[in-house]
């Protein structure tokens, strides 16, 4: 968001460029939201369709789980009913196939009991109870012969209904069991009841064949919700099941305590007091679907976040580059305008210098004529004094002529050409142009140019302008009475290094990277910010480079590295623009 670092302060301060800044902000906002709309609309649309399809499949899976619960309920209910019906039918057959007297024989009853256990299994004991409720014969682990049952509820019920199946209980045996009692129904004999105790282990085995662990459970409860068979999720036999559904045969979702919700359904087992209960935990079955849903949400969320970040960064970078390009364009227009202004001033100065040269030439001629006349006059009074004044006038005329010719040399629009340049003479010429300011401010300029320094093959006017700009900056940086050092060295056979060092205020470290940018100046209103920018461009096109070493309060050194020989294509490429800069 580099553009906001530049735009935001001015935007909030409502400066003169408010409209322009608002345009950039509007451009950034339009680019951002357009990119978001174009990019995210298809993604959100496809994500919505996929999520809708996923939800449909998710609900179908839930319905499939519900259907599976109902199928389990129906299948196991029939199996349990068949299990109880087989044992009831077996007892009824024993009643029909044997008389009361035969069953009263303990040995015969033992044979019947053994056959029942071999055929069906699960029989714990077998007893014969007469019409008065007295147990006449008993085969089992306890001595129950002679026990009176006529006042017990189960005996009364079996007398009325003909069959009785009890809830599961512990009794004297202290293990879960239930009772099946069948009344004798033949009219030619006295009424009696055949009563058998059934081990619930057979029920448990039957239910355990449908293994739902760990995602569910199947078990029996009585009408009060007491477990008749053990449950892996809700406890052992005779534990109360608190989530018994109110509607029989209907699958409902419920929960017990802080446990996850589960599906539960119940069905009455025909001919018994039992309710078959099937429990399934949909969370365990739908775990993969939930994980897939989370993955979809996370993937879409991360994709949207990544797209937003990229769009935000891309739109900000785009508008920032447009902003910087506009700044460079405006800077170039200002530079061209300033260059044209300086070129006009240069042409004006050249015209003034040319106009000055004419009267100076006339003065020089007249003074020469006056000198000749005085030289021929032998008796002219104060001849020596006049001759001295004529000499002073000639020296002044010569000095004026040198200044105007130097000014014309800098200002004249000449084609770029390569020539042999002696740096000592060139530096002396540039200092002659700036020497008055140094002398007036009592600034000492030390020049160190060894004799063995090679001559340069370059454009003289461009080198002059480079030195003029750098030395001008040095003069602006030092106080009156300070000094400036100019030295020339040859690091190798292919280049020379011109170093201009002042001992002035120096340049701050944060400004060093910007000093060659157009219109950047540390002089405030006194500087234009173009001198070093032009200098840098000239040196680059001449094939050299500039190094700057500066410490605040310690001074600054500009080191200009220039090649000894210029390449022909580089000089040709530097033509028009550098010639225009010569006028500056």
N, C-alpha and C positions, 0 to 999 in steps of 0.2 A: 504494500500500500504506500509506495514512495510518493505517489501523487498527492495523497492526503497530507503528508508532511509539508508539502509545498502549498497546497490549495487551502487546507483547513484554516490556518491562521488568517489568511486574507479573507476567506469566506466569512468567518465570524466577525472580522473587523469591518466588513463592508467597505473595502477600499475602492479606488477608482476603477479597478479591473473586475468589479463584482460581476458584471454581466458575463465576461469571458470565463471567470471561474465557475459561475453557475452553469454555463454551457458545458464545461468539462465534467462537472458533477452530474449533469443531466445525461451526458454521453456515457459516463461510467454506469449510471443507474440503468439506462436503457440497454446497454450491452450486457450487464449482469443479468437482468431479469429476462431478457430475450434468450440468452444462452440457457438459463435455468429452465425456462418454459420449453424450449426446443429439446433440451437434453432429458429433463426429468419426466415430461409428459408421457413419452412412450414407455419409459421404465415403470412409472407408477401405474399406467394402464395395464401393462403386461403383468406386473406384480399383483394388481387387483384381480385380474382374471385367474392367475395361478392360485391366489389365496382363496378365491371363490370355489374353484375346482377342488382345492385341498379340503375346504370345509365340507363340501358335498361328500367327498370320500371319507372324511372323518365321521360325519354323521351316519353314513352307510355302515362304517365299521362299528359304531355304537349300536346301530340296529341289529347288526349281525351278532354282536355279543348278547343283546337282549333275546334274539331268536334262539341262540345257543342255550341260554339259560332255560328258556321255555321247553326246548327239546330235551335237555337233561332232566327237567322236572317231569315231563310226560313219560319218558322211558323208564326212569328209576321208580316212578310211582307205580307203574304197571308191574315192574319186577318185584317190588315189595308186596304189592297186593297178591301177586302169584305166590310169593313165598309164604305169606300168612294163609292163603287159601289152601295151599298144599297141606299144611299141617292141620288146618281145620278139617279138610276133607279126609285126612288120614285118621283123625280121631273119630269122625263120623262113621267111617268105614269100620273101624274097630267096634264101635257101638252096634252096628248092623250085623257084623259077622260073628259076634259073640253075645252070649246071654249073660244076664246079671250073675248067675251062678258060676259061669265059667270065669268071668272076670273077677269074681270074689276069691277065686283060687289064686293064692299069691304066686304059686309056681307058674300058673298059666299067664297071669298078668306080667310076671317077669319076662316070660318068653315074648309076649306082645311088645313090651317095652324095649327089649333088645332088638327086635326086628325094626321097630320105629327108628331107633338110633342108627341102625345100619343103613336103612333106606333113606332117611332124611337128615339125620344128624341134628345136633342142637338140643335134643331132649335131655333135661336134667333129672326129672322124676315123673312119675305117672301114678295117679290115685283114682280110686273108685268111691263115689259118694252116693249113698242111697237117697230115697225120697224124703227122709227125715233130716237130711243134711249131715249125716254121720259118715265119716270116711271109713269104708269097710275094708279096703285093701290099699296098700301103698308100696310103691317100689321107688326107692331113692335114698339119699344119704342120711335122712333123718327118720326118726320113729314117729310118724304122724297118724298111725292107725287109731281110730276111735275119736279123732278130733271132730268137734261139732261146728259146722259152718252155716247152719240154717239161719242165723241172725245177721250174717255178713251181707253186705250190699251186693257183692259180686254174685253170690249164690242166688239172691232174689232176682238179679238181672238175668242170669242164665235160665232161670225157670220161666221167665217171661219171654225172652227173645230167642232162647234155644242155643245161643252162643255168647261167649264173653271173652274179650281180649283185654287184658289189664294194661295199665301204664307200666313202664319200667320202674322197678324198685329194688332195694337191696335185701330187705327181709332178714331172716335168720342166717341166710347164707352169706350175707355181707358182700355180695357181688351182683352186678346188674343182671336182672332177668325179668321176664314177664310171663303171664299165665294165659293159657288158652283152655277154656272149659266148654264142653259140648254136651248138651242134654240128650238123653236117649229118647227117641221119638216113636218107637213101636208101641201100638196100642195093646198088644197081647201080653205085655210084660209091665212090671212096675217101673215108674219113672226113676232114673238115676242119672248121674253126671260123671263124665270122664274128664278129669282135670290133669293138664300137663304143664310143667314149667319149661320154658324155652330159654336157652342161653342167648344173650344179645350178641355174642361173638359172631353168630351167623349173620345177623343184621349188619354188624360192622364190616364183615368180609364182603358182603354184598355191596355196601356203599363205597368201600375203599377201592372197588374195581373201577369206579369213576374217579380217577385221581385228578383233583383240581389244584393241588398244592403247587406253588405258593400263591397262585392267583385267585384261589377261591376255595370253597368248601361245600360239602353236602352232608346233611345230618337229619335226624328225626327229632321232633319236639312233640309234646302233648298239647292239649288245648290251652293250657295255661302258659305255654312257652318254655317249659322245662325240658332241657336236652335229654333225649332218650338214648342217644348214641353220642360218643365223644366228638368234639369239634377241634380242629387244629387252630382255629382262629378265635373261638369264643369259650373254650373251656371244656371240662370233662362232663361225664354223665351227671344228671340232676342239677347242673348249673342253669341258672335262668338266662334265657336269651332275650335281651331287651329290645331288639329291633325287629320283632315279628311283625310282618306287614298286616294291615287291617283287612286288605282284600286278598282273598285266596285266588291263586292263579295269575295274579297280575304282578309284573316286574316293576319294582319301584327302586328309587335311589335314596339311600339314607346313609347315616354315619353314626358311629358309636364313640362318644367322647371326642378326643383329638385325633382319632384315626382318620385316614383318607376315606372319602365317600365310597360306597360299594353298592352293587346291585343285589337285590334280594327278592326271591319269589318263593311262595309256598303252595302246596297242594295237599288235599286230604287223601290219605291212603284208604281206599275203600275197605269197609269191613273192619276197621281198627280205629282206635282213638288217636292215631299218630298223624302228624303233619310232616310232610317231606319239605325240607328247606334247602334251597340252592343259593349259594352266595358267590358272587364274582366281583373282583376288584378291577373296574375298567381302567384305572390309572396304570396298573401294571401291564394290561394288554395294550393300552394306547400309548405306552411310554415312547415307542419309536415314532409314533405319529406326532406326539407332543415335541419330541426332539427335532423332528423334521420341521414342525411349525416354528420352533425357536430358531433353527438354522435359517429358514427362509426370512424371518423377521430380521435376524442379525445381518444376514447377507444384504438384504435390501437396505437396511439402515446404514451399514458401512459403505455400500455403493453410493447411496445418496450423499452421505457425508463427504466421501472422497470426491464426488462430482462437484459438490458445492465448494469445496476447498479449491479444486482446480479451476473452476469457473471464476471464483472470487479472485484468485491469484492471476489468472489469465486476463480477465477484464481489467483489473487494476494495472497490470503490466502493460497491456495494450494502450490504455488511456494515458498512462504515465509516459510511454514512449511517444505517443502523439503530442503530449504536452511538451516533452523535451525537444521533439523535432520542431514544434512551433517556436519554442524559445530559441533554438539554433537559427531558425529561419529569420526571426525578428532580429537576432544578434547580427546575422549576416547583412540584413538590410541596413541596420544601424552602422555596421562597419563600412558598407559600401557608401552610405550617405556621408559618414565621417571622412572616408577616404577621398570622396569627391570634393568635400569641403577643403580638406588639406591640399588636395591637388590644385584647387582654385587658388588657395592662398599661396601655394608654391609658384603657380604661374604668375600671380600678381607680384610676388617677391622677385621673380625673375624679370618681369617687366620693369619694376622699380629699379632693380640693379642695373638693367640695361640702360634705363634712362639716366641713371647716375653716372654710368661710364662715359656718356657723351660729354657732359660738362667737365668731368674729371680729366678727360683727354684734352679738352680745350685748355683747362687750367694748366695741365702739364706742358702743353705747347707754349702757352704764353709765359710761363715761368722759365722755360728753357730759353725763349727769346730774350727775356729780361736778363737772364744770366749771360747770354752771348753779348748783349749790348754793354752790360757792365764790364764784361771782360775786355772789351775794346776801348773803354773809356779810361784813360790814364789818370785824369785829374778829377775824377768823380769823388766828392766828399763822402766819407764814411763808407767807402766801397766794401771794406771787409765785413762790416756789420750787415750790409745788404746781401752780400754773398752768403753769409751764414743763414739769414732768413730764407733766402731762396732755397738753400739746401734743406731747411726744415720743411718748407712747403713741398718740395719734391718728395721727401720721405713720407709726408702725410698723404700725398697723392698716391704714392706707391702702395701705402698701407690700405687706403680706400679701395684701390684697384684690386689688391689681393682679396679683400673681403668680398667685393662684388663678384669676382671671378669664382671664389670658393662657393658663394651662394648659388651662382649659376650652375656650378658643377653638381651641387646637390639637387637642385630643383629642375634641371633640364631633363626632359623626357628623351632618354637615349635608348636605343635598342640594346638588349642584353648581349654582351660579348665577353669572351674569355681573353684575359691578358695576364702577363706576368706582373705580380704585385709584390713589392718589397714592403714588408709589414712595418719596418721602422719608419719609412717615409709616410706610409698611410696613417699610422698612429700619430705622427707629428702633424700631419695635415688636419686630422680630426681634432687634435688638441688645440691647434691654431684657431679652429672655429669656436671651441668652447673655452679657450684660455682666458678670455676676459672675465667670465663669471668666476673661475677659480682664483684669478688674481684679485678680483674685487672682494671675494669672501675669504681671502688669505688661506686657500686650500692648497696643500702641497700635493702635486701629482708626480709620483715616482715611476719612471719607465725603465724596465729592464728587458732589453731585446738583444740577445747575443748575436754576434756576427755570423755564426754558422747556421742560423735558422734559414731553412730553404725558402725560396720564393714560392708564392701561391699562384696557381693557374685558376683564376676565377673572375667574376665580374666585380670590378672595383667599386662601382656604385652600391652594390648590395653589401659588400663588406663594410663600406663606409657607413651605411645605414645601421648595420648591426652594432658596430662600435659606438656610433652616435647614441643609439637608444640605451645601450648598457651603461655608458659613461654618464649620460644624462640621469639615469636612475641612481647611479652612485653619488652624483653631486646632490641629488635631492635627499639622499639618505644620511649624509654626514652633516655635522654642525660646522659652523665657521671656525677655521683654524685647524680642522682635522686634515687627514691625508688620504690619498687614494693610490693604490699600487696597481700598475699595469705591467704584466710580464708575458713573455712569449717563450714557449719551449717546444721542443720537437720530441714527443714520446717515441716515435719510430720514423722510418723513412717515408711513410705514407701519409702522415698527418701532422698538423701543428696544433698546439693548444694555446689559446689566448685567454689569460686570466685577468679579470678586473676585480679587485678586492677593495671594499670600503670598510671603514670601521665605525659605521653608523648604528642605527637602531636595530638592525637585523629584521628577520621575517619570522613570524610565529609559525610553529610546526603545522598547525591546522590550515595555514594559508599556503604552505609551500606547494601542495599538490594542485593549487588553483591559479598560480601566478601566470601561467601561459594561456589561460582561458581568455577569450575576448571579453572586454569590458569589466574584467576583474582588476580592481586597484586597491592598494592599501593607503593611497594618498588622500582619500576622501574626495572632495570636490575639485582638488587640484589635478587629479589624474583622470585620464580617459580610459585606461585599461586596454589600450591597443598596442602600445609600444612593444611589450614583451611578446604579445601574440604575433605581431608582424615579424619580430626578430626570430621567434621560434620557427615560423613558416619558412623564412628565408634560409635559415641554417639547415632545416630539413631538406629543402630542395637543393641546396648546395652539397648534400651528401654528408653532412655533419650532424652533431648533436650537442646539446647544452646540459651541463651539470651545474647544480646550485647547491652550495654549502652555506648554511646560515644558522646562527644562534642569536636569539633575542638579546639585544644589548651588547653583542660581541662583533657584529658586522656580517657582511655577506660577500661571498665569492662566486662570480659567474665564470665558468670555464667553458669556452667555446672551442670545440674540436672541429677542425676543417680538414678535408682531404687536400693533399698537395696538388693533385691533378684532378680535374673534373671530367666526368664522362660526358661524351657528346650528347647523348639522348637526354641526360638530366639537364643540361644547359638549355637544350631546345624546349623541353617541357616547362622550364621555368620562365619562358619568354614573357608573354603578355601580362600576366598578373604581377610578376616581380617588377616589370617595367612600370606598371601603375603604382606599385608601392614605392618606387624610387622617387615619385613626386612627393610622397609624404615626407 
